[in-house]
Amino acid sequence: MAPGLYIGTSGWMYDAWRADWYGKLPKRLWLAHDAERFTAVEVDASFYRQQRPETYANWASQVPEEFRFAVRGHRFLTHNKKLLDAEEPLRRMKEQASGLGKKLGVMLWQLPPFMRINVERVRLFGEALKAWPETRHALELRHDSWFTAEVAAVLTQYGIANTISDASKFPRWDAVTTDLVYVRLHGRPFTYASRYEEPELDQWTEKVRRWHAEGRTVHVYFDNDAHGHAPHDAMRLLERVQQRGTGGSPVGIRGGPPRKKPSTEAPAYL
């Protein structure tokens, strides 16, 4: 996938969004509705239960060719196995997600908040991911013991993106470890519930633009779904990112101005 900008929400099947986002649309049309407004969506249900390849294929058939899905890896590997013996869970997840075809943009692997640093497990996981090279991978670390230069270097070595995860319930690590930047905006001061205010969206807009100008592929997903803020915040960020920059050139969501090749020799702390 050519470097671009992909912005959307974490999940889309929320009844709380019906009143002011989906209106009278039947649920079977909700994904298509979002695909007309966003450039990507994060599949959240895959973390809790296995999805069939046919389910993914059905979702892929409802969105444009340039639309992308990020898929949250099943918790069996991240929370039960804690990245150990990853080969079989990865094979199963790969088979299932194959239904998305080229519309699979990123696999997200979220570690539990109580899991402390274990560099060797990340190395083993990186080795196991070599069996799935056609898909990009991001790792969400929710304990600050992971936030070290050694961990960042290992992520860079294996081409795994650190997930920049903004929330009040767990710490955020702003390390950029690959030419893929993966951002999850959970909301603050109330995780999963708070709306992002204008100054906050302005700050994220500048970050997204800078990463994109560096030649990185950027995925941003809003997970503040509790009160229906996520889709509206995603639209507001999309609008900001697409506005003309100070140089007078429009910032394209899937294209944009020429970008220099990003350096992956060392992680960047932004």
N, C-alpha and C positions, 0 to 999 in steps of 0.2 A: 504494500500500500504506500503510495506516495505521501510524503509528509503533509499533514493538514491539521485542521482543527475540528474536533468532535466534541460537541457539547449537548448534554441532555440530562436525564434524571436516572436515579437508581430505581428501577422498576417502573411500572405504569398501571398496574391493576390495584388501584387504591379507591375504595368507595368514598373516602373523604374528599377526593378530588371531583366527584361527580357534579356537585352543585355549580361551581364556578369555573370548571375546566372542561368537563366532558358534556355537561348538559344532559340532553335526552338521548345521546348516542348510546346504542347498545354496546355492551362490553366487547363484543367481537370486533368493533371498529375502533377501539381505543388506541391500539398500537398504530394503526394507519393514521389516525388523527395526530398522534405525537410525531410520527415520521414526516408529516407535512410541515412541522414546526421546528423540530430539532434535527441534528445531523447524526446523532447516535443515541443509544440507550444502554444502560447497564442492566443485564438480567440478574435479578436478585434472588428469584425463586430457586435457582440452581444450587444455591448454597445449602438449602434446607432439604431438597429432595432431588433425586435423579430425574432428568428430563429425557424423553425419548428423542432420537434423531428426527423423527417425523414432526415432533413439536417444534424443534428448532427450524426445520425446513418450512413449516407453516408460517412461523414468524418472519422468516426471510422473504417469503413470497408476498408479504404485505408492505414491504418498504422499498424505496428506490434503490437502484444499483449502487449508488455512492454512499448510502447509509451504512453505518457500522454498529455492531453489537459488541459490547464488552460483557464477558460472562464471568460471574463470580464462582470460583471453584468450590466444589462440595466440601463441607466441613469435615467429612471423614478423614481427608488427607491433612487438613490444617489443624483441626481441633482434637481429633482422635489419635491419628498417627503422628501429628506434629512434625510433618515433613519426612518421616522415616518410611522406608520401603515404598517409595513413591511410584515405582514403575507401573504396577497394576492399576492403581487409582488414576494415574495419568492416562494410561491406555484407554480405560473406560470413559473418562471424561472427553478424551480426544474423539473417540468414536461417536459419542452422543452429540458433541458440538459440531461435528462434521456436517450436520444438516444445515448449518449456516453458510457453508461454502466460503466464498471470498468476503462475505459480509461479517465474518468473525474478525474483529479488530484486535482485541486484547483478552487474555485470560487474567483474572484478578485472583490472587491467593491471599486471604486475610488470616493472619495469625491471631490467636486469642490474646486478650490483654494481659493475662497472667503469665504468658510464656516469655521467659527471659532470654537474653542473648545466648546463642549456640551457633557459632560460626561454622562449625563442621557440618551441622545439619543443612545450612544454607548451601554449602559446597556440594553436598550429596544431592540436594534438590536441583541445583544447577546442572549437575551431571545428568540427572534423570531427565531434565527438560531438553537435553540434546536430542531426544527421540521425538520432540515436537517443535522442530525449528521453524516451521512455516508460520507459526503464530507467535506474537509478542506476549510477554508475560510481565506482570507487575506483582509486587509483594507488599502487603500492607502490614506494617509493624506497629503494634499498639503498646509496647513497653519501651520506655526510654533507655533501657540498658542496651538496646540495639543501636542506638544512635552514635556510632563510632566510625572513624575513618576506615578501620579494617573491614567492617561490614559493608560500607559504601564501596570499597575497592572490590570486594567479592561480587557484589551485585553488578558492578561495571564489568568485571571479568566475564560473567555469564550472560550479560545483556539483559539483566532483569531490572526493571524500573522500580525505584522506590516510590511508594504511594504517598503523596503529600495529602494527609488526612486531617481536615480541619474540624475540630470538635472541642467541647468543653470537658467531656468525660475522659479523654485520653490525650496524650501529648502529640504534638505535630513535629515531624522531621522534614525540613525543606531541602534535603539533599536531592540533587538531580544526578542520576547515575548513568543514564543512557540517552540516546537520541529520541527516546519516548518519555514524555512526562505524563504521569497519571495523577489526577487530583480528585479527591472525594470531599465534598463540602456538606458536612453533616449538620451544621448549624451551631451557633453559639449566641447567647450564653446558655441556651437550652438545646442540648444535642438532640437531633432529629425533629426539632420543633421550631426553632427560631428562624425568622426571616432575615435574609441578608440585606442590610441597609445600604444606602447609596454609596457612602465612603468605602465600605467593604468591597462592593462590587467594582468600584473604580480601581481599587488596589489589585484585585484579581484580574481585571482587564489588562492592566499594565504588565502583570506577570505573564499572562497568556500571550500577549503580543510580543513580549521580549523572547520568550521561548520559541515562538513560531518564527521570529526573525532570525533566530540562531539555527534554523533548519530542523527543529525538532517537531515530531508529531505530538500533539497535545490532546489528551482526553480529559474532560471535566464533567463530573456527574454530581448533581445535587441530591442529597439524601435526607433533606429536612422535610420529610413527607407528612409528618403527623397532622399538620393543620393545612395541608395543601399548598405550602409555600414553594415546594421544589419546582414544579413546572413553570411558575411565574418567574422565579429567580433565574431559571435556565434561560427563559426568553429574554429577560433583562440583560443577562450577560452576553447572549448572542447579539443583541442589538448594539451593545457597547463595542464588542469586538469588531463588528462590521462597520462601525463608523469610520470616517476618514481620519487618518492619523495626522500628526502635525506636519508631515511632509506632503500631504495632499493626496496620498495614494490610498485607495480603499484596501482594507484588510479582508481578504477573501476567506471564507470558511474552509473551502476545499482547495483553494489555490493561493493567491496572494502574490506579493512581490518576490523577486528572486531572493533566495536564502543561502547563506554560506553554510558549508558542511560543518555540523557540530563536532567538536572534539570529544572523544570518549576516552582519552588517555587517563583522565583523573576525574573523580566526581566533583561537581560544583555545589557549593553551599550557598543557597540564595535566600 
